[in-house]
Amino acid sequence: MDAVKPQGEGDDEFCLDNPALESIGVRITRWRDDYVELELPLAPNMLNRSRVVHGGTICTLLDAATGYSGLYSAPGEAARHAVTLSLTSNFLSNGTGKLLTAKGMVDRRGRSIFFSRAEVWLDGELLVATGVATMKYLK
């Protein structure tokens, strides 16, 4: 079952604990074992010179979604941390809109490494990118 954060309740229930992601407005909207959903409201400074979403913004979400998908811990358990060993991104489309949503899933997990994938959607309608990653847990 999804852990879903109710609107306006417990603003830190899904704590990113990541200053870089927090500074651009990323928030976790769903999180459970092997799955995460992140949202990022778009701002004008996230567009490139063609006035579409910058690839770096999309890669940031791919990296975050592939990583956080393997980092869920239940309330009261120790937080998990990981670093990216490899991230492959595939840009499928581009555009402008109001909201990017990233969905990350773990495909396979070992003792110290996990493999995951992610999708980034624009306004819930346009699949703009996919990615696969290899992540290493920190001890």
MOLIN-V169165 format. One record per helix or strand of 3 or more residues. SS is the DSSP state (a for helix, b for strand). FROM is the first residue (numbers start at 1). TO is the last residue. If there is no record, write none. Layout:
ss | from | to
SS | FROM | TO
SS | FROM | TO
This chain:
ss | from | to
a | 19 | 24
b | 27 | 32
b | 35 | 41
a | 44 | 46
a | 55 | 68
b | 82 | 91
b | 99 | 109
b | 113 | 122
b | 126 | 137
